[in-house]
Amino acid sequence: MEFKEVYCVNCKKVLGRYNVKYYHDDKIGELLNTAHSTHIRNGHQVNIRKFKKN
């Protein structure tokens, strides 16, 4: 299965892991603006990266 992780570089932790099959790029962008907005407002660097699980 293939996932996309939302990772905070400053906190060094994964904020969320979303299945590519159900969450497209637009939906992950919406989640960043709603669920993970506090990290962005605090000036943290948030990355989206691919994660593949066997």
Rosetta blueprint (number, residue, H / E / L):
1 M L
2 E E
3 F E
4 K E
5 E E
6 V E
7 Y E
8 C E
9 V L
10 N L
11 C L
12 K L
13 K E
14 V E
15 L E
16 G E
17 R E
18 Y E
19 N E
20 V L
21 K L
22 Y L
23 Y L
24 H L
25 D H
26 D H
27 K H
28 I H
29 G H
30 E H
31 L H
32 L H
33 N H
34 T H
35 A L
36 H L
37 S H
38 T H
39 H H
40 I H
41 R H
42 N L
43 G L
44 H L
45 Q L
46 V E
47 N E
48 I E
49 R E
50 K E
51 F E
52 K E
53 K L
54 N L
